[in-house]
Amino acid sequence: LEAVRDRIAEGTPPSSIYETLGTRPVLLAAATAWTELGEPAAAVDILRRASFVANGMQPYEPERLAMIARGAAAAGNNAEAIEAARAYLGFRRHADPELQGEVDEIRALLAELGG
């Protein structure tokens, strides 16, 4: 995890990490691991720097934004958490019923942060 984070921070992504949508789940898993290790700032750093858009497709962008909102809030970066939460809610304004729990969670986080 540290090697991935360091290479992203240096601007040298490991083996075309930005180039295919297939690597996005790996980045999400790495961010989840950092969060579970009590390092939300490291998780946010990975998610902030990595592009989740390829060929005009954004299948992981809402998940990335939700993780940034949670992680930034946990790391004390309220401005970034608010920005990510608002962007997430924009993506999910017409969310399917099975996503409503996460939408409600992010909406509550946004309210808690005063956004």
C-alpha positions as CSV (number, residue, x, y, z in Angstrom):
1,L,0.0,0.0,0.0
2,E,2.7,2.4,0.9
3,A,4.5,1.8,-2.5
4,V,1.3,2.6,-4.4
5,R,0.6,5.7,-2.3
6,D,4.2,6.9,-2.7
7,R,4.3,6.4,-6.5
8,I,0.9,8.2,-6.9
9,A,2.2,11.1,-4.7
10,E,5.3,11.3,-6.9
11,G,3.2,11.4,-10.0
12,T,4.6,8.1,-11.1
13,P,1.6,5.7,-11.1
14,P,2.5,2.0,-10.9
15,S,2.1,0.2,-14.2
16,S,-0.5,2.3,-16.1
17,I,-2.7,2.6,-13.0
18,Y,-4.6,5.5,-14.6
19,E,-5.1,4.0,-18.0
20,T,-7.8,1.3,-17.7
21,L,-11.0,1.1,-15.8
22,G,-9.9,-2.4,-14.7
23,T,-7.5,-0.9,-12.1
24,R,-10.1,1.2,-10.4
25,P,-11.3,-1.5,-8.1
26,V,-7.7,-2.0,-7.0
27,L,-7.4,1.6,-6.0
28,L,-10.8,1.5,-4.2
29,A,-9.5,-1.6,-2.3
30,A,-6.3,0.1,-1.4
31,A,-8.2,3.2,-0.2
32,T,-10.5,0.9,1.9
33,A,-7.4,-0.8,3.4
34,W,-5.9,2.5,4.3
35,T,-9.2,3.6,5.9
36,E,-9.4,0.3,7.9
37,L,-5.7,0.8,9.0
38,G,-6.8,4.2,10.5
39,E,-5.2,6.2,7.8
40,P,-8.1,8.1,6.1
41,A,-5.8,10.8,4.8
42,A,-3.8,8.2,2.8
43,A,-7.0,6.8,1.4
44,V,-8.2,10.2,0.3
45,D,-4.8,11.0,-1.2
46,I,-5.0,7.9,-3.4
47,L,-8.6,8.6,-4.4
48,R,-8.0,12.3,-5.0
49,R,-5.0,11.8,-7.4
50,A,-6.3,8.8,-9.4
51,S,-8.6,9.5,-12.4
52,F,-11.7,7.3,-12.3
53,V,-12.8,8.4,-15.8
54,A,-11.7,6.6,-18.9
55,N,-13.2,6.8,-22.4
56,G,-15.9,9.0,-21.0
57,M,-17.1,6.3,-18.6
58,Q,-17.4,6.9,-14.9
59,P,-18.7,3.7,-13.3
60,Y,-16.7,4.1,-10.1
61,E,-16.9,7.9,-9.6
62,P,-19.8,7.9,-7.2
63,E,-18.1,5.3,-5.0
64,R,-14.8,7.3,-5.1
65,L,-16.6,10.5,-4.1
66,A,-18.4,8.8,-1.2
67,M,-15.0,7.4,0.0
68,I,-13.4,10.8,-0.3
69,A,-16.2,12.4,1.6
70,R,-16.0,9.9,4.5
71,G,-12.2,9.9,4.5
72,A,-11.7,13.6,4.3
73,A,-14.2,14.1,7.2
74,A,-12.4,11.5,9.3
75,A,-9.1,13.2,8.5
76,G,-10.5,16.6,9.5
77,N,-10.6,18.1,6.0
78,N,-14.2,19.3,6.1
79,A,-14.0,21.5,3.0
80,E,-12.9,18.5,0.8
81,A,-15.5,16.3,2.5
82,I,-18.2,18.8,1.7
83,E,-17.1,19.2,-1.9
84,A,-17.0,15.4,-2.4
85,A,-20.3,14.8,-0.7
86,R,-22.0,17.4,-2.9
87,A,-20.5,15.9,-6.0
88,Y,-21.6,12.4,-4.9
89,L,-25.2,13.6,-4.3
90,G,-25.1,15.2,-7.8
91,F,-24.3,11.8,-9.3
92,R,-26.9,10.1,-7.2
93,R,-29.8,12.6,-7.4
94,H,-31.9,9.9,-9.1
95,A,-30.4,6.9,-7.3
96,D,-31.9,3.5,-7.5
97,P,-33.7,2.3,-4.3
98,E,-30.8,-0.1,-3.4
99,L,-28.4,2.9,-3.2
100,Q,-30.7,5.0,-1.0
101,G,-28.9,3.9,2.2
102,E,-25.6,5.3,1.0
103,V,-27.2,8.4,-0.3
104,D,-28.9,9.0,3.1
105,E,-25.5,8.4,4.8
106,I,-23.7,10.9,2.6
107,R,-26.5,13.4,3.0
108,A,-26.3,13.1,6.8
109,L,-22.6,13.5,6.7
110,L,-23.0,16.7,4.6
111,A,-25.5,18.0,7.1
112,E,-23.2,17.1,10.0
113,L,-20.4,19.1,8.3
114,G,-22.6,22.1,7.8
115,G,-22.6,21.8,4.1
